Amino acid sequence: MRREIDGEIGDGTGSGWREARRLALALVAAGTPLLVVTDFDGTLAPITQEPMGAYIEPIGRRAIRRLAALAAHRPDRLSVVVLSGRTALDVAGRVRVGGVRYLGNHGLESGDLARSVRAERLAVAIQPALARWIEPSTALGDAVAALLGHPDWLFVERKGPSVAFHFRQAPDMDVARLEVLEAIQSAEIALGGTGLVGLEGRRIVELRPAGAGGKGEAVARLIESLRPGGVIVLGDDRSDAEAFDVVRQARERGELDGLAVAVHASAEAPREVAAAADVELGSPRDAARLLSVVAGALEREAAT
């Protein structure tokens, strides 16, 4: 059952923060295997105008590093996953913490980065069935950029079997969104169809293979394989709301204890994210503080 949260939560002292901390500590105190899954952009990293300029909050990296060390010591007690719309190699290079599983492209890619191994050496696996989508995805990215005249505000993020069109830097983002959608439609017609399906996020339109699934399915697979007793999921966008729904449904079936945390860092955060979450935090820094609280509780447990 969703818990109603009120008060100002952006400074880490409001009722949302207090409730998130209380619920997270309760999950740790239960002593069951714990799975921590966090998004990157808008959750561990502030949203930036330039998509490739995103950086992790330093306190967030320290929290992930502490959790990864605990997971290495007690893999039966803790698993740590970064689940991002970026490619696995990209997000691993921004987090730069070993001992973490990196799921990229909304879960279509995966890689386990060993401790003391450089992020650039992450071995990434992708489902073989998705390889056939790389060519149409590339063609679509090229065609849309050409139809729009390669504007300075457009950033085309090519991710193998999927492609994303960022328009955050456009002078009028509402107009840019319509122009991108129209260009995608025209390009699809010109290419004779690609079989890719659209997903809109925060100032982004992404095209993915039909039936490939997203973060919801990625979290469902993690739960199925790891069998955690408790799950904490943090995110800020529509795809994260899908993951929240999976955790909530598993909780309602009595399969696990779960906590879905929406990081509502700006007014543009989709409403469905907060609606699917148990609690809200106001910024990536607050999300990092929550992860630090979890790490501290597990460190005290390990010490005793």
VOGU-3710 file (C-alpha; in Angstrom, 3 decimals, decimal comma):
1> mrreidgeig> 0,000/0,000/0,000  1,410/3,375/-0,995  2,302/5,601/1,907  1,249/9,259/1,673  4,178/11,635/2,098  3,890/15,346/2,817  6,243/18,205/3,563  9,354/19,535/1,921  11,779/16,759/1,034  14,496/18,472/-1,003
11> dgtgsgwrea> 16,831/19,183/1,911  16,984/15,666/3,345  15,063/16,680/6,469  11,397/16,549/5,365  8,897/13,803/6,057  9,662/12,083/2,738  13,285/11,724/3,760  12,414/10,511/7,244  9,962/7,941/5,926  12,393/6,702/3,258
21> rrlalalvaa> 15,109/6,327/5,888  12,785/4,474/8,270  11,578/2,049/5,610  15,075/1,416/4,242  16,414/0,663/7,722  13,497/-1,700/8,316  14,433/-3,639/5,175  18,031/-3,930/6,363  16,938/-4,969/9,867  14,892/-7,828/8,406
31> gtpllvvtdf> 18,200/-9,579/7,694  17,082/-11,169/4,428  19,045/-11,001/1,142  18,814/-7,415/-0,075  18,820/-6,148/-3,656  19,556/-2,460/-4,292  18,758/-1,165/-7,792  19,337/2,446/-8,777  18,893/4,493/-11,924  21,641/6,960/-12,932
41> dgtlapitqe> 20,423/10,161/-14,644  18,253/12,193/-12,297  18,813/9,668/-9,496  22,550/9,383/-8,870  23,378/12,272/-11,198  21,743/15,707/-11,605  19,978/16,273/-14,925  22,200/18,338/-17,243  21,483/20,236/-20,454  24,170/18,206/-22,229
51> pmgayiepig> 23,330/14,471/-21,929  26,973/13,450/-22,185  27,932/15,893/-19,433  26,120/14,012/-16,663  28,191/13,276/-13,560  27,529/11,261/-10,428  27,211/13,072/-7,103  30,458/12,382/-5,170  28,473/11,269/-2,124  26,613/8,880/-4,417
61> rrairrlaal> 29,838/7,289/-5,676  31,042/6,858/-2,100  27,750/5,207/-1,124  27,856/2,824/-4,110  31,490/1,994/-3,316  30,601/1,156/0,294  27,691/-1,013/-0,821  29,854/-2,792/-3,405  32,464/-3,602/-0,735  29,748/-5,071/1,471
71> aahrpdrlsv> 28,341/-7,081/-1,432  31,799/-8,497/-2,165  32,153/-9,592/1,454  28,622/-10,994/1,738  27,180/-11,753/-1,715  24,467/-13,798/-0,024  23,359/-10,676/1,870  23,554/-7,879/-0,712  23,495/-7,313/-4,472  24,033/-3,883/-6,072
81> vvlsgrtald> 22,778/-2,994/-9,556  22,873/0,225/-11,585  20,046/0,101/-14,142  20,173/2,878/-16,736  18,855/3,899/-20,122  22,463/4,607/-21,097  24,620/1,847/-22,486  26,183/-0,350/-19,824  29,684/0,780/-20,797  28,702/4,448/-20,639
91> vagrvrvggv> 27,071/4,295/-17,213  29,856/2,123/-15,793  32,349/4,758/-16,932  30,389/7,457/-15,085  29,894/5,520/-11,841  33,354/3,894/-11,888  32,772/1,448/-9,049  33,697/-2,223/-9,274  31,712/-5,000/-7,670  28,511/-3,698/-9,267
101> rylgnhgles> 26,283/-5,150/-11,974  25,605/-2,602/-14,716  22,418/-3,044/-16,738  22,328/-0,649/-19,681  19,838/0,294/-22,360  16,950/-0,258/-19,906  18,156/-3,786/-19,228  18,970/-4,942/-22,774  22,692/-4,987/-21,887  24,428/-6,383/-18,840
111> gdlarsvrae> 27,900/-6,532/-17,412  29,422/-7,377/-14,027  32,407/-5,163/-13,269  34,866/-6,876/-10,942  36,469/-4,891/-8,164  39,759/-3,179/-9,055  38,936/-3,463/-12,777  38,688/-0,317/-14,893  35,201/0,522/-16,142  36,461/0,600/-19,752
121> rlavaiqpal> 37,127/-3,141/-19,470  33,526/-4,013/-18,637  32,476/-7,059/-20,679  28,966/-6,321/-21,951  26,521/-9,012/-22,983  23,514/-8,394/-25,209  20,804/-10,838/-26,165  21,761/-12,383/-29,563  18,182/-12,015/-30,813  18,521/-8,224/-30,587
131> arwiepstal> 21,466/-8,010/-32,985  19,175/-7,796/-36,014  17,824/-4,474/-34,754  21,194/-2,698/-34,872  21,033/-1,887/-38,598  17,474/-0,437/-38,634  18,175/1,483/-35,431  21,278/3,062/-36,964  19,415/3,888/-40,173  16,591/5,512/-38,230
141> gdavaallgh> 19,000/7,659/-36,231  20,706/8,885/-39,386  17,409/9,536/-41,192  15,811/11,525/-38,354  18,900/13,713/-37,916  18,979/14,397/-41,671  15,257/15,228/-41,834  15,673/17,731/-39,004  18,718/19,279/-40,677  21,174/18,182/-37,947
151> pdwlfverkg> 20,190/20,982/-35,527  22,588/21,900/-32,744  19,957/21,073/-30,113  19,541/17,450/-31,217  21,677/14,712/-29,685  21,241/11,269/-31,237  22,275/8,553/-28,791  22,953/5,343/-30,686  22,691/2,283/-28,452  23,023/-0,732/-30,731
161> psvafhfrqa> 19,507/-2,141/-31,151  17,898/1,104/-29,941  18,291/4,817/-30,562  17,355/7,862/-28,491  16,727/11,445/-29,594  17,495/14,067/-26,931  16,096/17,586/-27,372  16,790/19,128/-23,959  18,885/21,917/-25,501  16,191/23,083/-27,918
171> pdmdvarlev> 15,057/26,722/-27,503  11,429/25,522/-27,432  11,282/21,939/-26,172  7,578/21,491/-26,905  8,104/22,410/-30,546  11,244/20,262/-30,715  9,374/17,254/-29,337  6,744/17,522/-32,093  9,422/17,968/-34,744  11,264/14,856/-33,509
181> leaiqsaeia> 8,072/12,783/-33,473  7,150/13,934/-36,983  10,653/13,195/-38,272  10,523/9,708/-36,752  7,208/9,050/-38,466  8,521/10,276/-41,830  11,738/8,290/-41,472  9,800/5,121/-40,629  7,774/5,533/-43,811  10,859/6,207/-45,914
191> lggtglvgle> 12,626/3,152/-44,493  9,607/0,933/-44,993  9,200/0,465/-41,234  11,788/-0,617/-38,706  9,788/-2,615/-36,154  11,016/-0,315/-33,411  8,561/1,099/-30,878  8,656/4,495/-29,190  9,109/5,383/-25,542  9,051/8,983/-24,303
201> grrivelrpa> 11,023/10,104/-21,289  12,257/13,408/-19,891  13,067/15,492/-22,996  13,845/12,349/-24,949  12,166/10,031/-27,442  13,603/6,538/-27,642  12,976/3,770/-30,182  13,471/0,173/-29,034  12,870/-3,304/-30,493  9,264/-4,382/-30,141
211> gaggkgeava> 8,858/-6,789/-27,245  12,351/-6,156/-25,889  11,018/-5,110/-22,495  12,311/-2,365/-20,237  13,295/-1,684/-16,658  10,239/-3,452/-15,300  11,212/-6,693/-16,978  14,850/-6,174/-16,013  13,931/-5,912/-12,320  11,614/-8,916/-12,638
221> rlieslrpgg> 14,532/-10,941/-14,023  16,769/-9,803/-11,163  14,159/-10,866/-8,600  13,716/-14,213/-10,312  17,450/-14,962/-10,430  18,600/-13,503/-7,093  15,534/-14,318/-4,942  15,974/-11,362/-2,581  13,917/-10,980/0,559  14,034/-7,190/0,248
231> vivlgddrsd> 14,355/-4,825/-2,710  15,095/-1,094/-2,815  14,620/0,575/-6,219  15,392/4,240/-6,927  14,485/6,140/-10,088  13,010/9,274/-11,611  11,445/8,529/-15,009  8,614/6,573/-16,644  10,780/3,518/-17,198  11,590/3,505/-13,470
241> aeafdvvrqa> 7,862/3,585/-12,681  7,620/0,237/-14,499  10,246/-1,162/-12,137  8,361/0,279/-9,160  5,215/-1,550/-10,320  7,074/-4,873/-10,469  8,345/-4,446/-6,902  4,953/-3,374/-5,612  3,199/-6,342/-7,222  5,754/-8,795/-5,817
251> rergeldgla> 5,278/-7,209/-2,403  1,508/-7,510/-2,637  1,877/-11,208/-3,496  3,922/-11,639/-0,324  7,077/-12,633/-2,218  9,330/-9,941/-0,757  9,529/-6,674/1,124  10,074/-3,772/-1,246  10,652/-0,039/-1,282  10,205/2,118/-4,405
261> vavhasaeap> 11,845/5,531/-4,126  11,038/8,310/-6,606  13,680/10,993/-6,950  11,525/13,977/-7,840  14,305/16,423/-8,566  12,473/18,810/-10,906  9,018/19,912/-12,008  9,382/17,973/-15,271  9,454/14,583/-13,530  6,500/12,541/-14,849
271> revaaaadve> 3,587/12,246/-12,437  3,340/8,493/-12,847  6,741/8,103/-11,201  5,549/9,590/-7,914  2,247/7,714/-8,227  4,049/4,352/-8,475  6,507/5,060/-5,629  6,240/4,530/-1,884  8,236/7,639/-1,010  9,740/10,653/-2,760
281> lgsprdaarl> 13,116/12,298/-2,364  13,923/15,725/-3,700  17,331/15,318/-5,357  20,142/12,935/-6,337  21,956/14,109/-3,227  19,073/12,886/-1,070  19,125/9,581/-2,967  22,845/9,294/-2,207  22,176/10,003/1,462  19,623/7,200/1,540
291> lsvvagaler> 22,107/4,761/0,001  24,651/5,914/2,591  22,159/5,135/5,357  21,704/1,615/3,958  25,473/1,144/3,700  25,987/2,356/7,262  23,385/-0,032/8,642  24,925/-2,967/6,798  28,420/-1,982/7,960  27,254/-1,932/11,569
301> eaat> 25,649/-5,318/11,061  28,880/-6,719/9,627  30,870/-5,337/12,570  28,737/-7,188/15,087
//
